[in-house]
Amino acid sequence: MPTALIEPAGTWSFSDFELFMISLGYSVTDQFSVSATTLLPVVSDMPFWLLVNAKFQIVKSGHVRAAVQGALTTFHARQQLQRTPPSRVLGGALTLCIDEDCHSHFTGYLGAGFAREDQSAVPFVFAGSLAYRVGRHVKLLLEADSAYVAGDISAAADGFLAWYGVRFTSNIIGVDLGFAKPICTGSTDCSIPELPMGFPFVSFTYRALKD
């Protein structure tokens, strides 16, 4: 999930999620960053998917950070003659730093999706996370994501997706190792006996700091 934190101006970053999803980001200023994320075409008929994102930090005061975010995403199946119209995502994040340098922090996020101008219902996603530094190069990660739909169709997710793991960091490299596990709060059983700890997750990030 997004946070309200932004890298220093001039910082480039490259991220690889689960091997096939890659992202390239750049901090234009200390308060504004842009990024693009896509899936590698590992098979010939794999659909094309692209997410272009921009984030602007509107508050940086004491231990509080706040940011607004806008994104465009497009999906195109190669066998289709026409491209799917791009969807828009608008959201905001609020981050509370636990320490002075914000190595440890809480974050809350709320986002809304808009696929077309005449849509009668709007999907929302909300999430909360904690990154807690336990050593110079190690952080514990916790996150919970859920969603609901408001409008002519109103519905709420019957639970949430829980993420947990560890992050190994340095000035230029970060590696996340963890699991994502669905948690159902109603009568639905969403447990996966074959994966009692959840789906394994790994990501790698390299950033090039401006001299």
MDAnalysis code that builds the backbone (N, CA, C; Angstrom):
import MDAnalysis as mda
import numpy as np

u = mda.Universe.empty(633, n_residues=211, atom_resindex=np.repeat(np.arange(211), 3), trajectory=True)
u.add_TopologyAttr("name", ["N", "CA", "C"] * 211)
u.add_TopologyAttr("resid", np.arange(1, 212))
u.add_TopologyAttr("resname", ["MET", "PRO", "THR", "ALA", "LEU", "ILE", "GLU", "PRO", "ALA", "GLY", "THR", "TRP", "SER", "PHE", "SER", "ASP", "PHE", "GLU", "LEU", "PHE", "MET", "ILE", "SER", "LEU", "GLY", "TYR", "SER", "VAL", "THR", "ASP", "GLN", "PHE", "SER", "VAL", "SER", "ALA", "THR", "THR", "LEU", "LEU", "PRO", "VAL", "VAL", "SER", "ASP", "MET", "PRO", "PHE", "TRP", "LEU", "LEU", "VAL", "ASN", "ALA", "LYS", "PHE", "GLN", "ILE", "VAL", "LYS", "SER", "GLY", "HIS", "VAL", "ARG", "ALA", "ALA", "VAL", "GLN", "GLY", "ALA", "LEU", "THR", "THR", "PHE", "HIS", "ALA", "ARG", "GLN", "GLN", "LEU", "GLN", "ARG", "THR", "PRO", "PRO", "SER", "ARG", "VAL", "LEU", "GLY", "GLY", "ALA", "LEU", "THR", "LEU", "CYS", "ILE", "ASP", "GLU", "ASP", "CYS", "HIS", "SER", "HIS", "PHE", "THR", "GLY", "TYR", "LEU", "GLY", "ALA", "GLY", "PHE", "ALA", "ARG", "GLU", "ASP", "GLN", "SER", "ALA", "VAL", "PRO", "PHE", "VAL", "PHE", "ALA", "GLY", "SER", "LEU", "ALA", "TYR", "ARG", "VAL", "GLY", "ARG", "HIS", "VAL", "LYS", "LEU", "LEU", "LEU", "GLU", "ALA", "ASP", "SER", "ALA", "TYR", "VAL", "ALA", "GLY", "ASP", "ILE", "SER", "ALA", "ALA", "ALA", "ASP", "GLY", "PHE", "LEU", "ALA", "TRP", "TYR", "GLY", "VAL", "ARG", "PHE", "THR", "SER", "ASN", "ILE", "ILE", "GLY", "VAL", "ASP", "LEU", "GLY", "PHE", "ALA", "LYS", "PRO", "ILE", "CYS", "THR", "GLY", "SER", "THR", "ASP", "CYS", "SER", "ILE", "PRO", "GLU", "LEU", "PRO", "MET", "GLY", "PHE", "PRO", "PHE", "VAL", "SER", "PHE", "THR", "TYR", "ARG", "ALA", "LEU", "LYS", "ASP"])
u.atoms.positions = np.array([
    [0.842, -1.189, 0.000],
    [0.000, 0.000, 0.000],
    [0.880, 1.242, 0.000],
    [0.387, 2.362, -0.565],
    [1.180, 3.596, -0.578],
    [1.333, 4.177, 0.821],
    [2.425, 4.876, 1.041],
    [2.611, 5.675, 2.241],
    [2.644, 7.148, 1.827],
    [2.780, 8.036, 2.803],
    [2.906, 9.465, 2.516],
    [4.367, 9.892, 2.471],
    [5.289, 8.939, 2.422],
    [6.714, 9.248, 2.394],
    [7.190, 9.374, 0.945],
    [8.168, 10.259, 0.714],
    [8.736, 10.461, -0.611],
    [10.245, 10.531, -0.495],
    [10.928, 9.891, -1.427],
    [12.387, 9.911, -1.441],
    [12.894, 11.317, -1.770],
    [14.143, 11.633, -1.426],
    [14.702, 12.953, -1.763],
    [14.689, 13.204, -3.271],
    [14.613, 14.480, -3.636],
    [14.579, 14.865, -5.046],
    [15.766, 14.286, -5.795],
    [15.505, 13.799, -7.016],
    [16.564, 13.233, -7.836],
    [16.800, 11.750, -7.640],
    [16.028, 11.093, -6.760],
    [16.214, 9.669, -6.492],
    [15.478, 8.814, -7.523],
    [16.201, 7.902, -8.156],
    [15.612, 6.889, -9.021],
    [15.450, 5.595, -8.235],
    [14.400, 4.839, -8.521],
    [14.229, 3.547, -7.864],
    [13.699, 2.523, -8.862],
    [14.156, 1.293, -8.694],
    [13.681, 0.164, -9.498],
    [13.236, -0.926, -8.543],
    [12.028, -1.449, -8.752],
    [11.483, -2.487, -7.876],
    [11.017, -3.679, -8.697],
    [11.156, -4.845, -8.106],
    [10.720, -6.095, -8.724],
    [9.873, -6.834, -7.698],
    [8.584, -7.057, -8.030],
    [7.659, -7.741, -7.131],
    [7.329, -9.119, -7.705],
    [7.560, -10.140, -6.900],
    [7.213, -11.504, -7.311],
    [7.801, -11.847, -8.680],
    [8.948, -11.320, -8.988],
    [9.741, -11.608, -10.172],
    [9.194, -10.974, -11.446],
    [7.866, -11.033, -11.703],
    [7.312, -10.632, -12.988],
    [6.746, -9.215, -13.012],
    [6.561, -8.573, -11.865],
    [6.038, -7.212, -11.833],
    [7.185, -6.255, -11.530],
    [7.406, -5.281, -12.400],
    [8.514, -4.359, -12.227],
    [7.996, -2.922, -12.185],
    [8.744, -2.050, -11.502],
    [8.335, -0.666, -11.352],
    [9.562, 0.235, -11.395],
    [9.396, 1.389, -12.033],
    [10.446, 2.396, -12.107],
    [9.884, 3.708, -11.578],
    [10.595, 4.321, -10.596],
    [10.105, 5.549, -9.994],
    [11.158, 6.635, -9.967],
    [10.686, 7.891, -9.857],
    [11.601, 9.028, -9.806],
    [10.993, 10.121, -8.937],
    [11.785, 10.667, -8.015],
    [11.352, 11.783, -7.177],
    [11.725, 13.085, -7.876],
    [10.730, 13.765, -8.398],
    [10.966, 15.013, -9.120],
    [11.415, 16.104, -8.158],
    [10.754, 16.185, -7.003],
    [11.138, 17.098, -5.936],
    [11.066, 16.330, -4.622],
    [11.329, 17.013, -3.518],
    [11.214, 16.365, -2.212],
    [9.768, 16.079, -1.835],
    [8.802, 16.633, -2.588],
    [7.387, 16.418, -2.287],
    [6.608, 15.755, -3.426],
    [7.239, 15.504, -4.569],
    [6.499, 14.977, -5.719],
    [7.277, 13.863, -6.391],
    [6.598, 12.736, -6.635],
    [7.241, 11.591, -7.288],
    [6.309, 10.976, -8.311],
    [6.892, 10.292, -9.295],
    [6.133, 9.599, -10.333],
    [6.699, 8.189, -10.479],
    [5.867, 7.270, -10.965],
    [6.326, 5.899, -11.173],
    [5.481, 5.220, -12.233],
    [6.012, 4.144, -12.803],
    [5.299, 3.322, -13.777],
    [5.551, 1.863, -13.438],
    [4.479, 1.058, -13.460],
    [4.561, -0.346, -13.085],
    [3.918, -1.191, -14.170],
    [4.535, -2.323, -14.496],
    [3.977, -3.206, -15.512],
    [4.354, -4.647, -15.210],
    [3.782, -5.556, -15.985],
    [4.090, -6.978, -15.888],
    [4.974, -7.382, -17.061],
    [5.995, -8.157, -16.783],
    [6.869, -8.634, -17.848],
    [6.122, -9.627, -18.740],
    [6.267, -9.527, -20.062],
    [5.573, -10.438, -20.991],
    [6.290, -11.788, -21.058],
    [6.024, -12.651, -20.108],
    [6.748, -13.925, -20.020],
    [6.203, -14.965, -21.001],
    [4.972, -14.740, -21.520],
    [4.412, -15.622, -22.545],
    [3.926, -14.753, -23.696],
    [3.804, -15.322, -24.872],
    [3.526, -14.543, -26.075],
    [2.158, -13.863, -26.054],
    [1.127, -14.505, -25.482],
    [-0.221, -13.926, -25.490],
    [-0.574, -13.272, -24.163],
    [0.416, -12.905, -23.361],
    [0.155, -12.295, -22.066],
    [-0.415, -10.884, -22.248],
    [-1.506, -10.531, -21.544],
    [-2.087, -9.191, -21.673],
    [-1.089, -8.114, -21.237],
    [-1.262, -6.930, -21.817],
    [-0.427, -5.791, -21.438],
    [-1.132, -5.004, -20.340],
    [-0.413, -4.733, -19.248],
    [-0.965, -3.968, -18.129],
    [0.052, -2.919, -17.709],
    [-0.428, -1.689, -17.494],
    [0.458, -0.597, -17.115],
    [-0.242, 0.286, -16.095],
    [0.481, 0.651, -15.045],
    [-0.005, 1.566, -14.019],
    [0.962, 2.736, -13.932],
    [0.464, 3.954, -14.185],
    [1.259, 5.170, -14.066],
    [0.746, 5.940, -12.858],
    [1.647, 6.295, -11.959],
    [1.255, 6.842, -10.670],
    [1.996, 8.144, -10.377],
    [1.308, 9.078, -9.721],
    [1.925, 10.321, -9.263],
    [1.501, 10.564, -7.819],
    [2.439, 11.001, -6.987],
    [2.150, 11.238, -5.570],
    [2.721, 12.586, -5.153],
    [1.906, 13.364, -4.428],
    [2.323, 14.684, -3.964],
    [2.138, 14.768, -2.454],
    [3.206, 15.060, -1.755],
    [3.161, 15.191, -0.295],
    [2.680, 16.590, 0.071],
    [1.554, 16.668, 0.760],
    [0.958, 17.960, 1.085],
    [1.249, 18.395, 2.518],
    [1.664, 17.468, 3.376],
    [1.976, 17.806, 4.766],
    [3.266, 17.108, 5.170],
    [4.187, 17.872, 5.744],
    [5.386, 17.330, 6.369],
    [5.683, 18.194, 7.576],
    [5.121, 17.794, 8.716],
    [5.209, 18.594, 9.928],
    [5.427, 17.687, 11.126],
    [6.564, 17.848, 11.804],
    [6.848, 16.993, 12.941],
    [6.899, 15.538, 12.543],
    [6.066, 14.726, 13.174],
    [6.024, 13.295, 12.880],
    [4.911, 12.929, 11.904],
    [4.247, 13.919, 11.321],
    [3.089, 13.662, 10.458],
    [3.438, 13.931, 8.999],
    [3.046, 12.999, 8.128],
    [3.178, 13.159, 6.690],
    [1.825, 12.832, 6.061],
    [1.432, 13.612, 5.065],
    [0.197, 13.341, 4.328],
    [0.457, 13.544, 2.848],
    [-0.159, 12.706, 2.010],
    [0.055, 12.780, 0.567],
    [-1.217, 12.416, -0.174],
    [-1.380, 13.001, -1.354],
    [-2.470, 12.629, -2.257],
    [-1.851, 11.912, -3.450],
    [-2.628, 11.030, -4.042],
    [-2.103, 10.171, -5.098],
    [-3.116, 10.024, -6.216],
    [-2.632, 10.046, -7.445],
    [-3.473, 9.779, -8.598],
    [-2.790, 8.783, -9.514],
    [-3.567, 7.878, -10.114],
    [-2.985, 6.845, -10.970],
    [-3.903, 6.552, -12.143],
    [-3.303, 6.186, -13.267],
    [-4.013, 5.694, -14.440],
    [-3.547, 4.273, -14.713],
    [-4.483, 3.380, -14.954],
    [-4.109, 2.015, -15.263],
    [-4.829, 1.564, -16.528],
    [-4.108, 0.848, -17.377],
    [-4.693, 0.349, -18.613],
    [-4.399, -1.136, -18.763],
    [-5.338, -1.841, -19.359],
    [-5.226, -3.290, -19.553],
    [-5.636, -3.603, -20.977],
    [-4.823, -4.401, -21.668],
    [-5.113, -4.720, -23.065],
    [-4.767, -6.176, -23.325],
    [-5.799, -6.966, -23.641],
    [-5.605, -8.350, -24.043],
    [-5.204, -8.378, -25.512],
    [-4.165, -9.085, -25.836],
    [-3.620, -9.049, -27.189],
    [-4.586, -9.568, -28.245],
    [-5.522, -10.431, -27.850],
    [-6.450, -10.961, -28.837],
    [-7.612, -10.013, -29.099],
    [-7.757, -8.932, -28.282],
    [-8.822, -7.972, -28.499],
    [-8.410, -6.935, -29.545],
    [-9.393, -6.445, -30.306],
    [-9.115, -5.448, -31.334],
    [-9.020, -4.054, -30.749],
    [-9.727, -3.810, -29.632],
    [-9.726, -2.494, -29.015],
    [-9.143, -2.576, -27.608],
    [-8.484, -1.487, -27.224],
    [-7.932, -1.406, -25.885],
    [-9.033, -1.077, -24.872],
    [-8.878, -1.574, -23.657],
    [-9.790, -1.228, -22.580],
    [-9.523, 0.206, -22.144],
    [-10.555, 1.053, -22.012],
    [-10.326, 2.439, -21.584],
    [-9.587, 2.458, -20.239],
    [-8.669, 3.411, -20.058],
    [-7.909, 3.460, -18.803],
    [-8.803, 3.763, -17.611],
    [-8.452, 3.207, -16.471],
    [-9.150, 3.473, -15.222],
    [-8.319, 4.432, -14.376],
    [-9.006, 5.194, -13.528],
    [-8.333, 6.159, -12.675],
    [-8.492, 5.753, -11.224],
    [-7.454, 5.978, -10.456],
    [-7.470, 5.720, -9.022],
    [-7.020, 6.992, -8.315],
    [-7.836, 7.466, -7.384],
    [-7.505, 8.633, -6.580],
    [-7.481, 8.223, -5.119],
    [-6.481, 8.691, -4.383],
    [-6.388, 8.277, -2.997],
    [-5.526, 9.218, -2.169],
    [-5.460, 8.902, -0.896],
    [-4.649, 9.687, 0.018],
    [-4.091, 8.814, 1.116],
    [-2.908, 9.179, 1.599],
    [-2.244, 8.416, 2.661],
    [-1.843, 9.355, 3.782],
    [-1.940, 8.865, 5.016],
    [-1.513, 9.596, 6.200],
    [-0.526, 8.727, 6.963],
    [0.682, 9.236, 7.166],
    [1.740, 8.481, 7.836],
    [2.138, 9.178, 9.121],
    [2.234, 8.406, 10.201],
    [2.698, 8.906, 11.490],
    [4.045, 8.268, 11.800],
    [5.091, 9.093, 11.845],
    [6.438, 8.592, 12.123],
    [6.585, 8.284, 13.616],
    [7.144, 7.137, 13.925],
    [7.364, 6.754, 15.311],
    [8.672, 7.335, 15.834],
    [9.692, 7.426, 14.981],
    [10.970, 8.002, 15.380],
    [11.264, 9.249, 14.556],
    [12.318, 9.952, 14.902],
    [12.631, 11.227, 14.263],
    [12.922, 11.084, 12.774],
    [13.600, 10.021, 12.375],
    [13.964, 9.825, 10.974],
    [12.919, 9.042, 10.190],
    [11.817, 8.690, 10.843],
    [10.700, 7.967, 10.214],
    [11.116, 6.598, 9.680],
    [12.075, 5.952, 10.340],
    [12.400, 4.570, 9.976],
    [11.246, 3.643, 10.348],
    [10.551, 3.955, 11.454],
    [9.370, 3.211, 11.880],
    [8.153, 4.118, 11.740],
    [7.038, 3.563, 11.239],
    [5.879, 4.424, 11.012],
    [4.598, 3.614, 10.846],
    [3.467, 4.273, 11.204],
    [2.127, 3.788, 10.902],
    [1.612, 4.525, 9.680],
    [0.792, 3.851, 8.844],
    [0.192, 4.504, 7.686],
    [-1.238, 4.027, 7.494],
    [-2.120, 4.958, 7.151],
    [-3.474, 4.633, 6.739],
    [-3.689, 5.126, 5.314],
    [-4.426, 4.380, 4.513],
    [-4.637, 4.727, 3.101],
    [-6.088, 4.504, 2.714],
    [-6.638, 5.426, 1.902],
    [-7.977, 5.285, 1.334],
    [-7.912, 5.674, -0.137],
    [-8.423, 4.805, -1.014],
    [-8.403, 5.069, -2.445],
    [-9.737, 4.716, -3.082],
    [-10.048, 5.373, -4.206],
    [-11.288, 5.120, -4.939],
    [-10.961, 4.912, -6.409],
    [-11.705, 4.017, -7.053],
    [-11.467, 3.694, -8.461],
    [-12.591, 4.187, -9.356],
    [-12.208, 4.724, -10.542],
    [-13.188, 5.248, -11.495],
    [-12.847, 4.695, -12.877],
    [-13.717, 3.814, -13.397],
    [-13.471, 3.189, -14.691],
    [-14.086, 3.988, -15.829],
    [-15.189, 4.681, -15.560],
    [-15.857, 5.484, -16.595],
    [-16.683, 6.562, -15.906],
    [-17.034, 7.595, -16.661],
    [-17.713, 8.742, -16.058],
    [-19.148, 8.436, -15.632],
    [-19.813, 7.466, -16.292],
    [-21.214, 7.199, -15.978],
    [-21.390, 6.002, -15.045],
    [-20.311, 5.562, -14.363],
    [-20.450, 4.408, -13.486],
    [-21.342, 4.757, -12.305],
    [-22.147, 3.796, -11.875],
    [-23.138, 4.030, -10.822],
    [-22.664, 3.599, -9.445],
    [-21.506, 2.991, -9.365],
    [-20.961, 2.569, -8.078],
    [-19.454, 2.781, -8.088],
    [-18.912, 3.116, -6.930],
    [-17.485, 3.413, -6.811],
    [-16.844, 2.431, -5.826],
    [-15.832, 1.691, -6.273],
    [-15.116, 0.809, -5.348],
    [-14.078, 1.595, -4.542],
    [-13.995, 1.294, -3.266],
    [-13.024, 1.907, -2.378],
    [-12.130, 0.819, -1.776],
    [-10.872, 1.145, -1.589],
    [-9.959, 0.264, -0.876],
    [-9.391, 1.047, 0.296],
    [-9.305, 0.409, 1.447],
    [-8.699, 1.054, 2.607],
    [-7.724, 0.078, 3.245],
    [-6.658, 0.631, 3.797],
    [-5.587, -0.221, 4.308],
    [-4.858, 0.472, 5.447],
    [-4.222, -0.327, 6.260],
    [-3.384, 0.181, 7.335],
    [-2.123, -0.656, 7.414],
    [-1.016, -0.017, 7.781],
    [0.247, -0.754, 7.831],
    [1.146, -0.227, 8.941],
    [2.083, -1.071, 9.343],
    [3.111, -0.719, 10.316],
    [4.443, -1.233, 9.814],
    [5.425, -0.366, 9.748],
    [6.816, -0.752, 9.495],
    [7.604, -0.378, 10.743],
    [8.177, -1.376, 11.396],
    [8.841, -1.123, 12.683],
    [10.291, -1.594, 12.626],
    [11.187, -0.675, 12.859],
    [12.621, -0.981, 12.787],
    [13.068, -1.708, 14.054],
    [13.598, -2.924, 13.878],
    [14.082, -3.715, 15.013],
    [15.600, -3.816, 15.033],
    [16.238, -3.354, 13.993],
    [17.695, -3.349, 13.890],
    [18.103, -2.354, 12.830],
    [19.379, -2.112, 12.705],
    [19.848, -1.115, 11.743],
    [19.417, -1.437, 10.323],
    [19.355, -2.723, 9.982],
    [19.024, -3.108, 8.613],
    [17.798, -4.010, 8.531],
    [16.987, -4.078, 9.584],
    [15.844, -4.989, 9.592],
    [14.600, -4.274, 10.127],
    [13.473, -4.470, 9.421],
    [12.185, -3.953, 9.866],
    [11.150, -5.073, 9.847],
    [10.195, -5.008, 10.772],
    [9.030, -5.879, 10.741],
    [7.919, -5.173, 9.981],
    [7.174, -5.913, 9.157],
    [6.116, -5.342, 8.328],
    [4.782, -6.006, 8.629],
    [3.747, -5.185, 8.831],
    [2.379, -5.660, 9.005],
    [1.454, -4.786, 8.161],
    [0.476, -5.413, 7.515],
    [-0.467, -4.644, 6.698],
    [-1.784, -5.390, 6.599],
    [-2.878, -4.628, 6.526],
    [-4.204, -5.211, 6.326],
    [-4.932, -4.385, 5.270],
    [-5.486, -5.045, 4.246],
    [-6.193, -4.384, 3.149],
    [-7.619, -4.921, 3.060],
    [-8.569, -4.012, 2.838],
    [-9.945, -4.428, 2.617],
    [-10.595, -3.468, 1.633],
    [-11.887, -3.678, 1.329],
    [-12.541, -2.868, 0.305],
    [-14.046, -2.883, 0.489],
    [-14.705, -1.890, -0.143],
    [-16.161, -1.879, -0.217],
    [-16.587, -1.103, -1.454],
    [-17.832, -1.289, -1.844],
    [-18.401, -0.625, -3.015],
    [-19.581, 0.218, -2.553],
    [-19.612, 1.497, -2.986],
    [-20.682, 2.412, -2.619],
    [-21.394, 2.902, -3.879],
    [-22.714, 3.037, -3.818],
    [-23.492, 3.506, -4.964],
    [-24.711, 2.643, -5.179],
    [-25.108, 2.467, -6.449],
    [-26.250, 1.607, -6.748],
    [-26.011, 0.187, -6.268],
    [-24.753, -0.210, -6.279],
    [-24.363, -1.499, -5.703],
    [-23.555, -1.213, -4.455],
    [-24.011, -1.702, -3.320],
    [-23.308, -1.483, -2.062],
    [-22.926, -2.841, -1.478],
    [-21.642, -3.003, -1.225],
    [-21.162, -4.270, -0.679],
    [-19.832, -4.035, 0.009],
    [-19.546, -4.857, 0.991],
    [-18.285, -4.761, 1.724],
    [-17.585, -6.104, 1.680],
    [-16.270, -6.067, 1.677],
    [-15.496, -7.303, 1.686],
    [-15.755, -8.064, 2.979],
    [-15.864, -9.361, 2.854],
    [-16.132, -10.218, 4.016],
    [-14.808, -10.597, 4.675],
    [-14.048, -9.575, 5.069],
    [-12.752, -9.830, 5.693],
    [-11.690, -8.904, 5.125],
    [-10.456, -9.359, 5.172],
    [-9.351, -8.528, 4.702],
    [-8.176, -9.411, 4.311],
    [-7.221, -8.796, 3.638],
    [-5.999, -9.488, 3.249],
    [-4.884, -9.026, 4.183],
    [-4.304, -9.954, 4.913],
    [-3.255, -9.646, 5.877],
    [-1.885, -9.938, 5.272],
    [-0.968, -8.988, 5.412],
    [0.408, -9.142, 4.970],
    [1.317, -9.078, 6.192],
    [2.330, -9.927, 6.224],
    [3.294, -9.842, 7.317],
    [4.638, -10.375, 6.831],
    [5.708, -9.793, 7.367],
    [7.030, -10.230, 6.933],
    [8.119, -9.343, 7.490],
    [9.276, -9.414, 6.861],
    [10.436, -8.628, 7.280],
    [11.020, -7.909, 6.071],
    [11.672, -6.781, 6.341],
    [12.356, -6.008, 5.301],
    [13.818, -5.844, 5.687],
    [14.693, -6.212, 4.779],
    [16.135, -6.014, 4.960],
    [16.543, -4.798, 4.131],
    [17.149, -3.805, 4.770],
    [17.393, -2.541, 4.102],
    [18.849, -2.096, 4.213],
    [19.232, -1.262, 3.254],
    [20.471, -0.498, 3.302],
    [20.171, 0.836, 2.641],
    [21.176, 1.663, 2.407],
    [20.930, 2.955, 1.782],
    [20.388, 2.826, 0.357],
    [20.758, 1.753, -0.352],
    [20.372, 1.650, -1.757],
    [19.575, 0.391, -2.093],
    [19.506, -0.583, -1.210],
    [18.834, -1.847, -1.522],
    [17.861, -2.211, -0.408],
    [16.696, -2.698, -0.800],
    [15.716, -3.227, 0.141],
    [15.127, -4.524, -0.365],
    [14.932, -5.491, 0.516],
    [14.350, -6.783, 0.164],
    [13.251, -7.108, 1.168],
    [12.037, -7.390, 0.673],
    [10.915, -7.794, 1.518],
    [10.659, -9.287, 1.341],
    [10.524, -9.983, 2.460],
    [10.167, -11.399, 2.468],
    [8.985, -11.578, 3.405],
    [7.889, -12.139, 2.905],
    [6.731, -12.280, 3.771],
    [5.654, -13.152, 3.176],
    [4.450, -13.013, 3.732],
    [3.298, -13.800, 3.315],
    [2.067, -12.900, 3.243],
    [1.131, -13.256, 2.366],
    [-0.172, -12.604, 2.268],
    [-1.238, -13.659, 2.539],
    [-2.090, -13.390, 3.530],
    [-3.061, -14.396, 3.960],
    [-4.457, -13.783, 4.028],
    [-5.448, -14.338, 3.304],
    [-6.822, -13.839, 3.407],
    [-7.440, -14.226, 4.748],
    [-8.116, -13.261, 5.373],
    [-8.791, -13.479, 6.652],
    [-10.263, -13.154, 6.468],
    [-11.153, -14.119, 6.678],
    [-12.582, -13.906, 6.540],
    [-13.217, -13.717, 7.912],
    [-14.099, -12.709, 8.010],
    [-14.731, -12.404, 9.294],
    [-16.166, -12.908, 9.369],
    [-16.724, -13.379, 8.269],
    [-18.091, -13.879, 8.254],
    [-18.125, -15.397, 8.248],
    [-19.185, -15.928, 7.642],
    [-19.364, -17.381, 7.608],
    [-18.536, -18.047, 6.523],
    [-18.014, -17.261, 5.575],
    [-17.235, -17.823, 4.481],
    [-15.883, -18.318, 4.989],
    [-15.498, -19.493, 4.542],
    [-14.197, -20.054, 4.907],
    [-13.222, -19.796, 3.764],
    [-12.252, -18.905, 3.998],
    [-11.293, -18.581, 2.939],
    [-9.903, -19.120, 3.262],
    [-9.818, -20.043, 4.206],
    [-8.520, -20.620, 4.546],
    [-8.029, -21.516, 3.416],
    [-6.723, -21.621, 3.304],
    [-6.098, -22.456, 2.282],
    [-5.245, -23.500, 3.006],
    [-5.750, -24.707, 3.169],
    [-5.014, -25.712, 3.941],
    [-3.609, -25.971, 3.417],
    [-3.437, -25.871, 2.081],
    [-2.117, -26.131, 1.513],
    [-1.119, -25.024, 1.832],
    [-1.631, -23.833, 2.170],
    [-0.767, -22.683, 2.470],
    [-1.203, -22.063, 3.796],
    [-0.933, -22.741, 4.910],
    [-1.417, -22.241, 6.213],
    [-0.845, -20.883, 6.597],
    [0.337, -20.533, 6.097],
    [0.941, -19.240, 6.418],
    [0.540, -18.160, 5.417],
    [-0.132, -18.542, 4.325],
    [-0.506, -17.606, 3.287],
    [0.364, -17.753, 2.054],
    [0.134, -16.881, 1.091],
    [0.924, -16.894, -0.133],
    [2.280, -16.246, 0.121],
    [3.373, -16.890, -0.265],
    [4.687, -16.251, -0.083],
    [4.834, -15.032, -0.975],
    [5.539, -14.033, -0.470],
    [5.731, -12.784, -1.195],
    [7.176, -12.334, -1.073],
    [7.738, -11.866, -2.187],
    [9.104, -11.347, -2.166],
    [9.180, -10.143, -3.099],
    [9.915, -9.125, -2.688],
    [10.147, -7.967, -3.549],
    [11.561, -7.459, -3.330],
    [12.086, -6.781, -4.333],
    [13.435, -6.232, -4.315],
    [13.386, -4.808, -4.832],
    [14.055, -3.885, -4.155],
    [14.100, -2.492, -4.594],
    [15.539, -1.982, -4.567],
    [15.902, -1.334, -5.652],
    [17.210, -0.657, -5.731],
    [16.942, 0.809, -5.993],
    [17.609, 1.688, -5.258],
    [17.443, 3.115, -5.502],
    [18.793, 3.790, -5.705],
    [18.824, 4.725, -6.644],
    [20.034, 5.478, -6.947],
    [19.850, 6.890, -6.413],
    [20.598, 7.231, -5.384],
    [20.482, 8.532, -4.754],
    [21.235, 9.584, -5.557],
    [20.697, 10.790, -5.581],
    [21.357, 11.887, -6.265],
    [22.609, 12.292, -5.502],
    [23.722, 12.508, -6.229],
    [24.971, 12.894, -5.587],
    [24.843, 14.277, -4.933],
])
